[in-house]
Amino acid sequence: MPIIINLDVMLARRKMRLTELSARVGITMANLSNLKTGKARAIRFSTLDAICATLDCQPADLIEYRPTEEPGPQAPIRDAP
């Protein structure tokens, strides 16, 4: 998936463990673990807000977009007969 969650990076920068974040934010360890490992398929804005407030960061510090493949040259457009 081209969306990367950098929760582990921000936790390391803040010298905080996942258990402490869970307690401060009120989100289960299982849900935070799924988010951290990239297994989560979605995140609520309220969850993102709580994590950013606790880690004193911006959403862009946690979420990154990496394209999976380079776009190739586009096929020429042909006129219809």
C-alpha positions in Angstrom: 0.0 0.0 0.0 1.4 3.4 -0.9 0.3 5.0 2.4 2.9 4.6 5.2 2.2 5.2 8.8 5.2 6.5 10.7 3.9 6.1 14.2 6.9 4.2 15.3 9.2 7.0 14.1 7.2 9.6 16.1 7.1 7.5 19.2 10.9 7.1 19.0 11.4 10.9 18.6 9.2 11.5 21.6 10.8 8.7 23.6 7.4 7.2 24.3 6.2 3.6 24.3 3.1 2.4 22.6 1.6 1.5 26.1 2.0 5.1 27.3 0.4 6.5 24.1 -2.5 4.1 24.5 -3.0 5.2 28.1 -2.8 8.9 27.2 -5.0 8.8 24.1 -7.5 6.2 25.3 -7.1 3.9 22.3 -6.5 0.2 22.8 -3.0 -1.3 22.3 -4.4 -3.6 19.6 -5.7 -0.7 17.5 -2.5 1.3 17.9 -0.5 -1.8 17.1 -2.5 -2.3 13.9 -1.9 1.3 13.0 1.8 1.1 13.8 2.4 -2.1 11.7 0.4 -0.8 8.7 -2.4 -3.3 9.2 -5.1 -0.7 9.8 -7.3 0.1 6.8 -8.6 3.4 8.0 -8.2 6.0 10.8 -10.8 8.3 12.2 -10.0 12.0 12.3 -10.7 12.0 16.0 -8.1 9.3 16.5 -5.6 11.2 14.4 -6.3 14.3 16.3 -5.8 12.6 19.7 -2.5 11.0 18.5 -1.2 14.3 17.1 -2.1 16.2 20.2 -0.4 13.7 22.4 2.8 13.4 20.3 2.8 17.2 19.5 3.0 16.6 15.8 1.2 17.2 12.5 -0.7 14.5 10.6 2.0 14.7 7.9 4.5 13.6 10.5 2.5 10.3 10.9 1.2 9.7 7.4 3.3 9.5 4.2 2.4 8.7 0.6 4.9 6.6 -1.4 3.8 5.6 -4.9 4.2 1.8 -5.6 5.3 2.2 -9.2 6.7 4.9 -11.4 4.2 6.1 -13.9 5.3 5.1 -17.4 4.9 7.0 -20.6 1.3 7.5 -21.6 -0.1 5.9 -24.7 -0.7 8.3 -27.5 -4.2 9.5 -27.9 -5.7 8.4 -31.3 -8.4 10.2 -33.1 -11.6 8.2 -33.5 -12.3 7.1 -37.1 
